[in-house]
Amino acid sequence: MRVCNVQQDILLAAHKKTILLYGLECFQLGKADLDSLDFTFNRLCMKLFKTGSIELVPDCQSYFDIDLPSCDLKRRQDKFITRYISTDHREQFLPILLQAVIHS
């Protein structure tokens, strides 16, 4: 049945996004890099939802509660910084991390 295949496809897309974002939370990416990630993911969603219209993709993503990689990456970076600051290295690297957060 097609409904099962759609659910499997959505799970696969979520897994691919996780692979796409793996390890990027420790880097400070520029706007062009984030836009490139979002574009790539939107194209994946266009294939997943079998549409040629980019205008429909945000609606489908919203319906299935799928965030853009740039949004997920921001949450991952915030979590990474919070965990890293709570380790024993916070005195050594706190100024560097704060500078990266201020420039983002």
C-alpha positions, 0 to 999 in steps of 0.5 A: 500500500502506498501509505506505508511506503510514504511513511517509510520514505519519510523515515528514510528522509529523516535518517538522511538528514541526520547523516547530512548534519552529522558532526556539523554542530561543532562548526560555524557555517555561513549563510550560504552553507546553510542555504545550500543544506536547505536547498539540498533537503528541499530537493530531496523532499520534492522527490519524496513528495513527488512534486515539482513545485517548491511552494508545496514542500514547506506545507508537506514538511509542516504536515509531517513535522519535518524541519529544515536542516538549518533549524535542526543544526541551530538546535544541535549547535545550541545543545553542543555548546551547552554540553561543551561549556558544562565540561572541564574545558569551559575555562579554556574554550569559553571565550572562543565559543562565545565569540562564535555564538556572537558572530552567528 
